Amino acid sequence: MSVLDIAERINSALPGQTINNLGETDTVIEYSPKGKKQHKVFLWTKVIFISLILLTGSATAIMSFHSDAQISTVFENYYYIFFNEKIENPMLIDLPYSIGLALGIIVFFNHFSGKKITDDPTPIEVEMSVYESEVTDNLINTLNKKGGENR
């Protein structure tokens, strides 16, 4: 909706008033009526299903990266450098690496057990904000190109 449309409606309701626009020239007004509450069993089923998909996908991505980077060979070389002993699958390096990977993910995504570690926005929140802004801008541009048919 354009600020001109809003000014026109205000002027028709309150003739003779002065209207000054201080913000954006376009805005998106979205009406979203409250939907029905979902049944808790259905909600938990969705949460578990999505969690399994995410866990499987992230595990596959990490394993693929480790395979491409030949991380086991790197760890064997580290073990040889520090302990001067050739050993396959050195657990002495695998365990701290695994713990560090988990801690790194927690710090990067700024969440642990449903609680934020700092007040900074998470990368996902930043990307969602950028996405919402781009969708709004695109919607306004599309409606302006159409000449306000959907206003």
NORCOR-V106686 format. One record per backbone hydrogen bond with DSSP energy under -1.0 kcal/mol. CO is the residue of the C=O (numbers start at 1). NH is the residue of the N-H. Records with the same first field share a line. If there is no record, write none. Layout:
CO: NH + NH
This chain:
1: 27
2: 6
3: 7
4: 8
5: 9
6: 10
7: 11
8: 12
9: 13
10: 14
14: 17
25: 3
39: 43
40: 44
41: 45
42: 46
43: 47
44: 48
45: 49
46: 50
47: 51
48: 52
49: 53
50: 54
51: 55
52: 56
53: 57
54: 58
55: 59
56: 60
57: 61
58: 62
59: 63
60: 64
61: 65
62: 66
63: 67
64: 68
65: 69
66: 71
70: 74
71: 75
72: 76
73: 77
74: 78
75: 79
76: 80
77: 81
78: 82
79: 83
80: 84
90: 93 + 94
91: 95
93: 97
94: 98
95: 99
96: 100
97: 101
98: 102
99: 103
100: 104
101: 105
102: 106
103: 107
104: 108
105: 109
106: 111
110: 117
112: 115
115: 112
122: 126
123: 127
124: 128
125: 129
126: 130
127: 131
128: 132
129: 133
130: 134
131: 135
132: 136
133: 137
134: 138
135: 139
136: 140
137: 141
138: 142
139: 143
140: 144
141: 145
142: 146
143: 148
148: 151
